[in-house]
């Protein structure tokens, strides 16, 4: 007969306690899937974001029990997402800002079989330092020309065994690893997040910074143009409104013949041109 368990390993108890306390301390709780993320990506981020972000790795069953006990909006929704190996991220910044920040901290990683090349992979001509043997066949299969010189394999010329967007096979991944060529750009993006009780999906948190910046610049310019046309003065448009008003005043002055120091020359030039026009027409109609 099984008895109800009353004690748990210290590590599991600590994990559980973390998931009880941290959601009370921070306004945003996010999760990232470790399926396409390597531990070597997490370590530099811990240092870069220290003090602003806490990364916590907790077993899903422990996290689920902890989150379901919390009377904090959104926690039960997050507990439903715990289906793969995950890392929790706790912070007071918005999930949108966090996602952009994570996106800026991308690194180039070594390739694994099945990875997609993030760049054109160029293998430069050089001495590999690798002794001749089975590796010669791998270089040949990858269509990388080689030669033997001074007891080592030399790459005969610069070669591009895979282009950006192509899949890297196992043999090429092995070669690139030995040559310390890192062709895979790796970043981290949030899978799900809750901020102040509002839940966001992976798609919700994608922010195209450049597109958003351009859109705001366009909206700003359109707002200034509208305010100028309406004559609504702000700190951004006062110079343009006054310039437009001055130009309009000069035009009215010239058209009406109302002389000022600024318009008298234009008015006299206009009057002279009109007089010459009248004189020319009178000459045409004069009796021979």
C-alpha positions, 0 to 999 in steps of 0.5 A, spaced: 500 500 500 502 506 498 502 512 503 501 519 502 508 522 501 509 528 506 517 529 505 520 531 498 527 532 496 530 539 498 532 541 491 524 540 489 522 544 495 526 550 493 524 549 486 517 549 489 518 555 494 521 559 488 515 559 484 511 561 490 515 567 491 517 570 485 510 571 481 509 576 488 515 579 487 515 581 479 509 583 475 511 579 469 512 572 468 514 569 462 517 562 459 521 560 453 522 553 450 528 549 451 527 545 444 531 550 440 535 553 445 542 551 448 544 552 455 550 556 452 545 562 450 542 562 457 549 563 461 551 570 458 544 572 458 544 571 466 550 576 466 547 581 461 541 582 465 543 580 472 539 585 477 533 586 471 531 579 470 531 572 473 532 565 470 529 559 473 529 552 471 524 548 474 521 541 473 514 542 470 510 538 475 513 542 481 511 548 477 504 546 475 503 545 483 506 551 485 502 556 480 496 553 481 496 554 488 497 562 487 491 567 487 495 571 482 491 572 475 494 569 469 498 564 473 493 558 472 493 560 464 501 559 465 500 552 468 497 550 462 503 551 458 508 547 461 508 541 456 516 541 454 522 543 457 522 550 459 525 556 463 521 561 467 523 568 466 521 573 472 522 581 471 518 588 472 519 590 464 514 589 459 514 582 455 514 586 449 521 590 451 524 583 454 522 580 447 526 585 443 532 585 449 532 578 448 532 578 440 538 583 440 542 578 444 543 573 439 550 569 438 553 565 433 553 558 434 556 551 432 552 547 427 548 541 429 545 536 424 538 539 421 540 546 423 539 551 418 545 556 416 543 563 418 549 565 413 553 563 407 558 558 410 564 560 407 570 555 409 577 558 407 583 555 404 588 554 410 591 548 413 586 545 418 591 541 422 587 535 421 591 528 420 589 525 413 584 519 414 577 518 414 576 526 415 578 526 407 572 522 405 568 527 409 571 533 406 570 530 399 562 529 401 561 536 403 565 538 396 570 541 400 577 541 395 583 538 399 590 536 399 595 533 403 601 537 405 606 536 411 602 531 414 596 535 415 589 536 411 589 543 407 583 546 404 585 548 397 581 554 396 575 558 399 569 554 398 561 555 400 558 548 402 552 551 404 548 557 403 544 561 407 537 558 408 540 551 407 540 545 411 546 543 414 547 535 414 551 531 419 557 530 416 558 538 414 556 540 421 562 535 424 567 539 419 564 546 421 565 544 428 572 541 427 574 548 424 570 552 429 566 555 424 559 558 427 554 559 422 547 558 426 545 565 429 541 563 435 537 567 439 531 566 444 524 569 444 518 568 449 513 563 448 508 565 453 507 571 458 503 574 463 503 581 465 499 584 470 494 578 469 494 579 462 496 573 458 500 574 451 502 568 446 508 568 442 505 571 436 503 577 440 510 579 443 513 579 436 515 587 435 518 589 428 522 595 431 524 598 425 517 597 422 514 600 428 519 606 428 518 608 421 510 608 422 511 612 428 515 617 424 510 617 419 504 618 424 508 624 427 509 627 420 502 626 418 500 629 425 504 635 424 501 637 417 494 636 419 496 641 425 499 646 420 493 646 416 488 647 422 493 652 425 493 649 431 500 651 434 505 646 438 512 647 439 513 642 433 510 646 428 510 654 430 515 655 426 512 652 420 505 655 421 508 662 422 512 661 416 506 659 412 502 665 415 507 670 413 507 667 406 500 668 405 500 675 408 505 677 403 501 674 397 494 677 400 498 684 400 501 683 393 494 681 390 490 687 393 496 692 392 497 693 399 504 696 400 509 694 405 516 694 406 516 687 404 511 687 398 512 694 395 517 691 390 513 685 388 507 690 387 511 695 383 513 689 379 507 686 378 504 693 376 509 695 371 508 688 368 500 689 367 501 696 365 506 694 359 501 688 358 495 694 357 500 698 353 501 692 348 494 690 347 492 698 346 498 698 340 495 692 337 488 695 337 490 702 335 488 705 328 493 704 322 
